[in-house]
Amino acid sequence: MLREGQVRIPSGCAIAAVISKEGRMIPGDLIADAMVPMHDRSNGLGGGFAGYGIYPDYKDFYALHVFCDSRANRIACEDFLKEYCEVVQSERIPTRTVPEITDEPIIWRFFVTPLKSVLASRQLDEREFMARIVMKINTKMEGVHVFSSGKNMGAFKAVGYPEDVARFYKLDKYEGYSWTAHGRYPTNTPGWWGGAHPFTLLDYSIVHNGEISSYDANRRFIEMFGYKCSLQTDTEVITYIFDYLTRRQGLTLEEAAAVVAAPFWSTIRREEDEEMRRKYTYLRTVFSSLLVTGPFSIVLGFSGGIMALNDRLKLRSMVVGEKDDRVFIASEEAAIRVMEPAAENIWAPAGGEPVIIKVKEGAY
């Protein structure tokens, strides 16, 4: 007879998040502890975290977290960056020996800012420029992968259970105003360091529980605009969709959610508010190829906030809780209770209903 932990969990993958609306610092070991009761949602093939506000001394610089498979490739990456950016700090990301984490690559971080002369010659704003730099490294440089690239934030991920990944990266040494976490149970894709969650671009990060059946349609559309899906997993495309919709198209988070988890046409027709009916119709028509289908619950991290979103049929679990200025999100209430035993107002968002929490202005 198979025991718990020896069978595939159909609703597997664990996600969790915590944010302080007042911008107060939260230790990284809190989010790591939240993953322990959801251990059996993972299988050791991927775990990771994203923290926001963790680099106050370098808050004005892009923090590039990079996997390299050799010292020569790491040096080549740094030489490439110096052609386009000022590199103000270059260092190995601190780790500790954890027996469960093996075959680790060289894990490096660069704090950089684009050279003004380069921006002027390219006539690009710095966020678009840095997004293109990341895409170029990840698609053109062999043996190098940028897995985090935002300001005052960073992703930490590996092949392993999330609790082990947290110890490996010394997450207890970091503090941030918000954290997201993921434990991976792969469905159709291999487990490897770059394929673990979170998936990031600039300050956007995604952790995801589910499976994207619309991946090919989503990927074909988004790659027309310069994005390259090269990480052997369906979740990567969701990060690029939100970057495209919010940063490049200027949609609000609510509008972007209405694209990714769009209301059914029958729901739109029943909408009594004419302005909202026209907006939903417009979004579904113009961005029809960015509708994400299949079961999913996701947490989008961004500078100053997080957004949780279920697919419109709510085929994956997700619960939300609160206590004082903190909001907690997880696949299971047990994870919230670990972070805050006295959590209040525990509730489950409806399918397609975005839960958006932002830090108060000026607090991060």
Rosetta blueprint (number, residue, H / E / L):
1 M L
2 L L
3 R L
4 E L
5 G L
6 Q L
7 V L
8 R L
9 I L
10 P L
11 S L
12 G L
13 C L
14 A E
15 I E
16 A E
17 A E
18 V E
19 I E
20 S E
21 K L
22 E L
23 G L
24 R L
25 M L
26 I E
27 P E
28 G H
29 D H
30 L H
31 I H
32 A H
33 D H
34 A H
35 M L
36 V H
37 P H
38 M H
39 H H
40 D H
41 R H
42 S L
43 N L
44 G L
45 L L
46 G L
47 G E
48 G E
49 F E
50 A E
51 G E
52 Y E
53 G L
54 I L
55 Y L
56 P H
57 D H
58 Y H
59 K L
60 D L
61 F L
62 Y E
63 A E
64 L E
65 H E
66 V E
67 F E
68 C E
69 D L
70 S L
71 R H
72 A H
73 N H
74 R H
75 I H
76 A H
77 C H
78 E H
79 D H
80 F H
81 L H
82 K H
83 E H
84 Y H
85 C E
86 E E
87 V E
88 V E
89 Q E
90 S E
91 E E
92 R E
93 I L
94 P L
95 T L
96 R L
97 T L
98 V L
99 P L
100 E L
101 I L
102 T L
103 D L
104 E L
105 P L
106 I E
107 I E
108 W E
109 R E
110 F E
111 F E
112 V E
113 T E
114 P E
115 L L
116 K H
117 S H
118 V H
119 L H
120 A H
121 S H
122 R H
123 Q L
124 L L
125 D L
126 E H
127 R H
128 E H
129 F H
130 M H
131 A H
132 R H
133 I H
134 V H
135 M H
136 K H
137 I H
138 N H
139 T H
140 K H
141 M L
142 E L
143 G L
144 V E
145 H E
146 V E
147 F E
148 S E
149 S L
150 G L
151 K E
152 N L
153 M E
154 G E
155 A E
156 F E
157 K E
158 A E
159 V L
160 G L
161 Y L
162 P H
163 E H
164 D H
165 V H
166 A H
167 R H
168 F H
169 Y L
170 K L
171 L H
172 D H
173 K H
174 Y L
175 E E
176 G E
177 Y L
178 S E
179 W E
180 T E
181 A E
182 H E
183 G E
184 R L
185 Y L
186 P L
187 T L
188 N L
189 T L
190 P L
191 G L
192 W L
193 W H
194 G H
195 G H
196 A L
197 H L
198 P L
199 F E
200 T E
201 L E
202 L L
203 D L
204 Y E
205 S E
206 I E
207 V E
208 H E
209 N E
210 G E
211 E L
212 I L
213 S L
214 S L
215 Y H
216 D H
217 A H
218 N H
219 R H
220 R H
221 F H
222 I H
223 E H
224 M H
225 F H
226 G L
227 Y L
228 K L
229 C L
230 S L
231 L L
232 Q L
233 T L
234 D L
235 T L
236 E H
237 V H
238 I H
239 T H
240 Y H
241 I H
242 F H
243 D H
244 Y H
245 L H
246 T H
247 R H
248 R H
249 Q L
250 G L
251 L L
252 T L
253 L H
254 E H
255 E H
256 A H
257 A H
258 A H
259 V H
260 V H
261 A L
262 A L
263 P L
264 F L
265 W H
266 S H
267 T H
268 I H
269 R H
270 R H
271 E L
272 E L
273 D L
274 E H
275 E H
276 M H
277 R H
278 R H
279 K H
280 Y H
281 T H
282 Y H
283 L H
284 R H
285 T H
286 V H
287 F L
288 S H
289 S H
290 L H
291 L L
292 V L
293 T L
294 G L
295 P L
296 F E
297 S E
298 I E
299 V E
300 L E
301 G E
302 F E
303 S L
304 G L
305 G E
306 I E
307 M E
308 A E
309 L E
310 N E
311 D L
312 R L
313 L L
314 K L
315 L L
316 R L
317 S L
318 M L
319 V E
320 V E
321 G E
322 E E
323 K E
324 D L
325 D L
326 R E
327 V E
328 F E
329 I E
330 A E
331 S L
332 E L
333 E H
334 A H
335 A H
336 I H
337 R H
338 V H
339 M H
340 E L
341 P L
342 A L
343 A L
344 E E
345 N E
346 I E
347 W E
348 A L
349 P L
350 A L
351 G L
352 G L
353 E L
354 P L
355 V E
356 I E
357 I E
358 K E
359 V L
360 K L
361 E L
362 G L
363 A L
364 Y L
